[in-house]
Amino acid sequence: MKETETDIATPEQLLQTLEAQLAAQRSQHAKSGRNRAIILVAGILFIVVAASGALLVLDQMLMDMRPGDRPSTSASTQSNGK
């Protein structure tokens, strides 16, 4: 039976391999950080726009509820006319 020779890496080779792996992880982390920032800004912008829209709708509903701005109805004109 033949003995298989194992490649024993030197400490310098292990260090180079480790540095290459760390560089790859840093580049992936930087990309995900940019994506995270874009998602965060888009989320905040969506919340601000949705809140503005809700305030506009609420303001319109409140304007519709004001008694002075309502047009006179037929029931109120009949009671006032008598």
C-alpha positions as CSV (number, residue, x, y, z in Angstrom):
1,M,0.0,0.0,0.0
2,K,1.4,3.4,-1.0
3,E,1.5,6.1,1.6
4,T,-0.2,9.4,0.5
5,E,1.9,12.4,0.9
6,T,0.2,15.3,2.6
7,D,1.0,18.8,1.6
8,I,2.1,20.5,4.8
9,A,1.6,24.3,4.5
10,T,4.2,26.6,5.9
11,P,3.1,29.3,8.3
12,E,3.7,31.9,5.5
13,Q,1.3,30.1,3.2
14,L,-1.3,29.8,5.9
15,L,-1.0,33.5,6.7
16,Q,-1.4,34.4,3.0
17,T,-4.5,32.1,2.8
18,L,-6.0,33.7,5.9
19,E,-5.3,37.2,4.5
20,A,-7.0,36.3,1.2
21,Q,-10.1,35.0,3.1
22,L,-10.3,38.1,5.3
23,A,-10.1,40.3,2.2
24,A,-12.9,38.4,0.6
25,Q,-15.1,38.8,3.7
26,R,-14.3,42.5,4.0
27,S,-15.4,43.1,0.4
28,Q,-18.6,41.1,0.9
29,H,-19.3,43.0,4.2
30,A,-18.8,46.4,2.4
31,K,-21.3,45.5,-0.3
32,S,-23.9,44.4,2.2
33,G,-23.3,47.6,4.2
34,R,-24.1,49.7,1.2
35,N,-27.2,47.7,0.5
36,R,-28.3,48.1,4.1
37,A,-27.9,51.8,4.0
38,I,-29.9,52.1,0.8
39,I,-32.7,50.0,2.3
40,L,-32.6,52.1,5.5
41,V,-32.9,55.4,3.6
42,A,-35.7,54.0,1.4
43,G,-37.6,52.8,4.4
44,I,-37.3,56.2,6.2
45,L,-38.4,58.0,3.0
46,F,-41.4,55.7,2.6
47,I,-42.4,56.3,6.3
48,V,-42.2,60.1,5.8
49,V,-44.3,60.0,2.6
50,A,-46.9,57.7,4.1
51,A,-47.2,59.9,7.2
52,S,-47.5,63.0,5.0
53,G,-50.3,61.4,3.0
54,A,-52.1,60.3,6.2
55,L,-51.9,63.9,7.5
56,L,-53.4,65.2,4.3
57,V,-56.2,62.7,4.4
58,L,-56.9,63.5,8.1
59,D,-56.9,67.3,7.3
60,Q,-59.4,66.8,4.5
61,M,-61.6,64.7,6.8
62,L,-61.5,67.4,9.4
63,M,-62.3,70.1,6.9
64,D,-65.3,68.1,5.8
65,M,-66.6,67.8,9.4
66,R,-66.6,71.6,10.0
67,P,-70.2,72.8,10.4
68,G,-69.7,76.2,8.8
69,D,-68.4,74.8,5.6
70,R,-71.3,72.4,5.0
71,P,-73.9,73.2,2.4
72,S,-77.4,73.6,3.7
73,T,-79.5,70.5,3.4
74,S,-83.1,70.4,2.4
75,A,-84.2,69.6,6.0
76,S,-82.5,72.6,7.4
77,T,-83.9,75.0,4.7
78,Q,-87.4,73.7,5.4
79,S,-87.2,74.3,9.1
80,N,-85.6,77.7,8.6
81,G,-88.2,78.7,6.0
82,K,-91.3,78.2,8.3
